[in-house]
């Protein structure tokens, strides 16, 4: 049995709610949402995601994580589904929902490998440029919410993305790279007269 599955069972009935895809299947990874994050995904009205009409898109992206589908880490904050943010605070991650706009971010931390604790949703527009005061405030809120749920428990720390995500994780999202541009002129690159 995976460590994360034991943790999900242990935390059942706390202030964390498991995200379960529909139809339920064999979950390959764990995702526990704070009450606020869960309400954002599931409430019919009055939440950030319901006002944006983005709940189904966000559910599909969260399902991708839980079902163990391919996820990718970005290099230089580009093209990643899951990116570790620069400290301080330490060990804050963003799960990125990039299409359509406005982009959505779920700020989270790992409790164990393959188990994310999703703490708060933000829009990319509200956060502004990375490193802005709004980013720092959202990251600090994530840390504060973590500390309230897990007093004296540090998040999981790994050295590479593969220690956090143990299966189906690429370092770079290769399948969306653009093909090289063709040279103008003939197939050999020389102009014919």
GIDA-V908086 format. One record per pair of residues at least 12 apart in sequence whose C-alpha atoms are under 7 Angstrom apart, sorted by the first residue. I is the first residue (numbers start at 1). GAP is how many residues later the second one is. If there is no record, write none. Layout:
# GIDA-V908086
i={I:I}
gap={GAP:GAP}
This chain:
# GIDA-V908086
i={4:4:4:4:4:15:15:16:16:16:16:17:17:17:17:17:18:18:18:19:19:19:21:27:27:27:28:28:28:29:29:29:29:29:29:30:30:30:30:31:31:31:31:31:32:32:32:33:33:33:34:34:37:37:37:37:41:41:58:61:68:69:70:70:71:71:71:72:72:72:72:72:73:73:73:74:74:75:79:80:81:81:82:82:82:83:89:89:89:91:91:92:92:92:92:93:93:93:94:94:94:95:102:102:102:103:103:104:104:104:104:105:105:105:105:106:106:106:106:107:107:107:107:108:109:110:110:111:111:112:113:113:113:113:114:114:114:119:119:120}
gap={26:108:109:110:111:19:20:16:17:18:19:15:16:17:18:21:13:14:15:12:13:14:42:39:40:41:38:39:40:36:37:38:39:85:86:36:84:85:86:35:84:85:86:87:84:85:86:84:85:86:84:85:81:82:83:84:14:18:39:36:100:99:98:99:97:98:99:97:98:99:100:101:97:98:99:97:98:97:94:93:14:15:12:13:14:12:50:51:54:18:64:15:16:17:47:14:15:16:12:13:14:12:21:22:23:20:21:17:18:19:20:16:17:18:19:12:14:15:16:12:13:14:35:34:46:45:46:44:45:44:50:51:52:53:50:51:52:23:26:22}
